């Protein structure tokens, strides 16, 4: 594949290295301060920029008829307009709050556990996420996905950073130096605790998942998810 990397920060550089190792070619890369290569040569784009830049990058791909895999979080208030733009341009799009294969298996485990816990109201639910201090958004997109997947099995209406809210699933966000990403879902009662946790050791898991998603998407039209990519 000939790949355009939209967002050439730490994640973009890891994706570039691993994509080349898999036999792909980086024909274009861009960051807030630079552009290199020819965007129009790309067969597919992988987008890991910023919440402020993602919308423009995604629409740029749709207009150029270049399939786009997006891992940027923090823009989902505009998700409906992006899906409409994809349909209007007959584009190709995959968004994931986290492309790690392990995290997507963790998402399925989280849903299954939430379903099992539904009858047991004596357990208090808690979600915690920890990331590096450079992460722009809080809570993480992964934590939001975990919460949204749990909501149908609770009497809560939404998620919130306000841990005292009675109507929301609370998410506790921490920012610490050099943390790749840790997510924990806990159910606590007076007699015991049940906890599932995913801890990323490096950015390579996110990068490989994004590349695999691009390989899946390149010859398809429409909107897909990592469940489609992994056959979950």
Secondary structure, DSSP 8 states (H G I E B T S, - for coil): -EEEEE--SHHHHHHHHHHHHTT-EEEEEE-SS-EEE-GGG-SEEEE---HHHHHHHHHHHHHTT-EEEE---S-GGGHHHHHHHHHHHT-EEEE-S---HHHHHHHHHHHHHHHHHTT-TTSEEEEEEEE-TT--SSS-HHHHHHHHHHHTTSS--EEES-TT-SSEEEEEEEE-TT---EEEEEEE-SS-EEEEEEE---THHHHHHHHHHHHHHTT--EEE-HHHHHT-
